[in-house]
Amino acid sequence: MAEVLFYERPVPLNRTEHKDLRIKPMPNLKFAGTVHSVPLTGVEFAAAARDLPVLFGGNSVEDAGPMALLGMRQNENLFIDADGRWEPNTYIPAFIRRYPFVLAEKPAGAEGDDFTVFLDEAYEGFGTVEGDRLFKEDGTDTEMLVNAVKFLGEFQQHVGRTQWFMDQLRKHNLLEPRNIRMSKQDGQSIALNGLFVVNEEKLRQLDKETAYEFAREGVYGWIYAHLLSLPNIERVAQRLSQREQAEEAAAALKN
């Protein structure tokens, strides 16, 4: 499931089992160093588009969803260095920022709310001595946990809105496949498949009623942020070239 992409041991947050748990900030984002893409919500498109390619990924149009392209090779995030530091002044998707917490959908028939809060027990910042408490002595949520859960709730609302947005793109047949191929200096090439972009010609041909709805609901803003982000694919390719050069230089020093 994409929801728990880099969560090693996700478990439900429990007031009894986790009553003494504390959390301290991690000094790095190494946990996200092996993901070459992560999901995005529509409200992030404008901010992400400044730095990252915003594309739609999936096996088909029917299951495609918005994503930020972070690398050109499997299991490699080109925006994180060897020490786990994210590229300065570059957008970090909310999908990553919500870690180590996540909202997960409850099984069908389970009582209570539709979603429950999970945490990753493998998170290095958890302990019982240092950091901020999750729960007060009386068992109620601390301000830190309240804010974390609020962020998760807002994120989930944005997910719902984004799903509606994707339904509109599919309804009006606006998505088309886009394969990315990069030729490297050694003669080899990298191909990225399963990607989709909005067809601008079809967008211009929308009927007046649909165009008005898109304008009213802010759909055009999200679409054009996506389209304006596409040149960032070349910037990601440049990052790969720089990393490969660094790898070659390191290998040469060892030999």
C-alpha positions in Angstrom: 0.0 0.0 0.0 1.3 3.4 -0.9 0.0 4.8 2.5 2.8 2.8 4.3 5.4 3.1 1.7 8.4 3.4 4.1 6.8 2.4 7.4 8.7 -0.7 8.6 6.5 -1.7 11.6 3.3 0.3 11.5 1.0 -0.4 14.5 -2.1 1.3 15.8 -1.5 4.1 18.3 -2.6 2.8 21.7 -3.1 4.9 24.8 -2.1 2.0 27.1 0.8 0.5 25.2 2.2 3.9 24.2 1.4 5.9 27.4 5.1 6.5 28.1 6.2 6.9 24.6 8.2 10.0 23.7 9.3 11.3 20.3 12.2 13.5 19.2 12.9 14.9 15.8 15.1 12.8 13.5 18.2 14.6 12.3 17.7 13.3 8.7 15.2 11.8 6.2 17.1 8.6 5.4 13.9 6.6 5.7 12.8 8.2 2.4 16.1 7.7 0.6 15.0 4.7 -1.3 11.8 6.0 -2.9 12.0 7.4 -6.4 8.4 8.8 -6.2 5.8 9.6 -3.6 2.1 10.5 -3.9 1.0 14.1 -4.0 -2.3 15.8 -3.2 -3.6 18.5 -5.5 -3.1 21.3 -3.0 0.6 20.6 -3.1 1.0 20.9 -6.9 1.8 24.6 -6.9 4.5 24.4 -4.2 5.9 21.1 -5.5 6.0 22.3 -9.2 8.8 24.8 -8.4 11.2 22.0 -7.7 9.7 18.6 -8.7 8.0 17.0 -11.7 4.4 16.5 -10.9 3.1 13.5 -12.9 0.4 10.9 -12.8 1.6 7.3 -12.3 -0.2 4.0 -12.5 -0.6 0.8 -14.5 -3.4 2.5 -16.4 -5.5 5.7 -16.5 -8.0 4.1 -14.2 -5.6 3.6 -11.3 -3.3 6.6 -12.0 -2.7 9.1 -9.2 -0.6 12.2 -8.8 3.0 11.8 -7.7 6.3 13.7 -7.3 9.1 12.2 -9.3 12.2 12.1 -7.0 14.5 9.8 -9.0 15.2 8.0 -12.3 16.3 4.7 -10.9 14.5 2.2 -8.7 15.0 2.7 -4.9 16.8 6.0 -5.2 15.7 9.4 -4.1 17.9 12.0 -5.8 16.8 14.8 -3.4 18.4 13.1 -0.4 22.1 12.9 0.1 24.2 10.1 1.7 23.6 11.7 5.2 19.9 11.7 4.7 19.6 15.5 4.2 17.0 16.8 1.9 18.1 19.2 -0.8 17.9 22.7 0.9 15.1 25.0 -0.2 13.3 22.2 -2.1 9.8 21.1 -1.5 9.2 18.1 0.8 5.9 16.3 0.0 3.4 16.0 2.8 3.4 12.3 2.3 7.0 12.3 3.8 6.4 15.1 6.3 3.7 13.2 8.1 6.1 10.4 9.1 6.2 8.5 11.5 2.4 8.8 11.8 -0.2 7.8 9.3 -3.9 7.4 9.0 -4.9 4.0 7.9 -8.4 2.8 6.9 -10.0 0.4 9.4 -11.2 -3.0 8.2 -14.8 -3.3 7.1 -17.1 -3.7 10.0 -14.7 -2.3 12.6 -16.3 0.1 15.1 -15.4 3.7 15.5 -14.1 6.2 12.9 -13.2 5.1 9.4 -9.5 5.8 10.0 -7.2 5.1 12.9 -3.8 6.6 13.7 -0.8 4.3 13.2 2.8 5.0 14.0 6.0 3.3 12.8 7.6 1.5 15.8 10.9 1.4 13.8 11.2 5.2 13.9 14.5 6.1 15.5 13.1 9.1 17.4 10.8 7.0 19.6 11.8 6.3 23.2 10.7 6.6 26.8 13.4 9.0 28.1 14.1 11.8 25.6 11.7 13.9 23.5 8.1 15.1 23.7 5.5 12.8 25.3 2.6 11.6 23.1 0.2 11.4 26.1 -0.1 13.4 29.3 -0.1 11.7 32.7 -3.9 11.6 32.6 -3.9 9.8 29.3 -5.1 12.7 27.1 -3.2 13.8 24.0 -0.4 16.3 24.3 -0.3 19.3 22.1 2.3 17.7 19.9 0.1 14.7 19.2 -3.0 16.9 18.7 -1.1 18.8 16.0 0.2 15.6 14.4 -3.3 14.1 14.2 -4.6 17.4 12.9 -2.1 17.3 10.1 -3.1 13.7 9.3 -6.7 14.7 9.1 -6.1 17.6 6.8 -3.9 15.4 4.6 -6.7 12.8 4.3 -9.2 15.6 3.4 -6.8 16.7 0.6 -6.6 13.0 -0.5 -10.4 12.9 -0.9 -10.4 16.2 -2.9 -7.6 14.8 -5.1 -9.5 11.7 -5.8 -12.4 13.8 -7.1 -9.9 15.7 -9.3 -8.6 12.5 -10.8 -12.2 11.4 -11.5 -12.7 14.6 -13.5 -9.5 14.0 -15.5 -10.7 10.5 -16.3 -14.3 11.5 -17.0 -13.2 14.0 -19.6 -10.4 11.8 -21.0 -7.7 14.3 -20.3 -4.8 12.0 -19.5 -2.4 10.6 -22.0 0.6 8.3 -21.6 4.1 9.9 -21.3 7.1 7.7 -21.4 10.4 9.2 -20.3 13.7 8.0 -21.8 17.1 9.4 -20.9 20.2 8.5 -22.8 23.4 8.3 -20.7 27.0 9.1 -21.7 27.9 5.3 -21.4 25.4 4.6 -24.2 22.8 3.1 -21.9 19.4 4.6 -21.4 16.8 4.8 -18.6 13.1 4.4 -19.5 10.3 5.4 -17.1 6.9 3.9 -18.1 3.4 4.0 -16.5 3.3 7.8 -16.5 0.6 10.1 -17.7 0.2 13.8 -18.3 -2.7 16.1 -19.2 -3.4 16.6 -22.9 -3.5 20.4 -23.4 -5.4 20.2 -26.7 -8.2 18.2 -25.1 -8.2 20.6 -22.2 -8.8 23.5 -24.6 -11.7 21.7 -26.2 -13.8 21.3 -23.0 -17.3 22.4 -23.3 -18.3 25.7 -21.6 -20.1 24.1 -18.7 -17.2 21.8 -17.8 -14.7 24.7 -18.3 -16.8 26.8 -15.9 -16.8 24.0 -13.3 -13.1 23.6 -13.6 -12.5 27.3 -13.1 -14.9 27.4 -10.1 -13.4 24.4 -8.4 -9.8 25.4 -9.0 -9.0 22.5 -11.3 -7.2 24.6 -13.8 -4.7 25.8 -11.2 -3.8 22.2 -10.4 -3.6 21.2 -14.0 -1.3 24.1 -15.0 0.9 23.6 -12.0 1.3 20.0 -13.2 2.1 21.2 -16.8 4.5 23.9 -15.7 6.4 21.3 -13.6 7.2 19.0 -16.5 10.6 20.7 -17.4 11.7 19.6 -13.9 12.1 16.1 -15.4 15.3 17.4 -17.0 16.5 18.7 -13.6 16.0 15.3 -12.1 18.0 13.8 -15.0 20.8 16.2 -14.3 20.8 15.2 -10.6 21.2 11.6 -11.7 24.2 12.5 -14.0 25.8 14.4 -11.1 25.3 11.4 -8.7 26.7 8.9 -11.3 29.8 11.1 -11.8 30.3 11.2 -8.0 29.9 7.4 -7.8 32.4 7.0 -10.6 34.9 9.3 -8.9 34.5 7.4 -5.6 35.0 4.1 -7.4 38.2 5.4 -9.1 39.6 6.5 -5.7 39.1 3.0 -4.3 40.9 1.5 -7.2 
